[in-house]
Amino acid sequence: MTRVNLRVRSRRLSLIDYGLPNRGKSTRETMGQHGVVANLKSEAIQRRKATAMDLLEDILIQERSINLQTLSEVITLAVEIAREGREGRKVGTLFVISDEQNVLATSKPLILDPLWHHPSSEKNIRNPDMRETIKELAQLDGAFVVADDGTVLSACRYINASAEGISLPLGLGSRHMAAASITKSTNCIAVAVSESSMVRVFDNGELISEIIPELWLLKTYSSQIKGIYSTRSGGQLTVASKTTENIKNHSSHSD
């Protein structure tokens, strides 16, 4: 089982989950006493995290000049939202990460901001309570603004960046245009969650990666990424990204 920091399913663990044989005995009987099972679970989670980083390595490259841990946490949360939805229905939303002051200046709230003036210590993307709050607020219109250190500064924001010079494949809506536009006009990265359960990552005005959370979606998947891209699969996740070499070349040309 491969996991991009995805929520662990609530079920009894077995040795089979860790690639070990189960010869009919209970997990605790087979592994012994004194917390060996708990240690095994922890090791398995670490293996899944390592595999997740392998899947995302074409997105999490140093040339992006962004906190890659924050980006990884946001992508993880975006995939969870894409897979789970909320209250039995699909949800679409947008995350804008880094260069937060310019992003805030290039956007405005659609409603009274539900995150404004709450303590920063409670609004980090790694905080489980914050993640559940985001999943609730994702049902509302607008984007989340996430600081480079992982603090979620604002929600329900209208992105007011120019779309001049932005070219996206037909069929991608206003959320994706906003994502491309804001990454073109500021030094940020945007992660868009589609109600079709796709997660798309934008950098410098371009679609650079598509994440397909469910295997059955691959049957109808058709990449919207321009140019050469590669795919990586593991468990129930596939990531299609522009090749690392292409991204580096693009970065050098942009300078």
GINORPE-V409777 format. One record per run of one state. SS is the DSSP state (h for helix, s for strand, l for the rest). FROM is the first residue (numbers start at 1). TO is the last residue. Records with the same first field share a line. If there is no record, write none. Layout:
SS = FROM-TO  FROM-TO
This chain:
l = 1-14  19-26  32-35  56-61  65-67  85-85  87-88  90-92  98-99  106-106  110-119  123-123  125-127  138-142  147-150  160-173  186-188  194-197  204-205  213-214  221-228  235-236  243-243  255-255
h = 15-18  27-31  36-55  62-64  68-84  100-105  120-122  128-137  174-185  215-220  244-254
s = 86-86  89-89  93-97  107-109  124-124  143-146  151-159  189-193  198-203  206-212  229-234  237-242
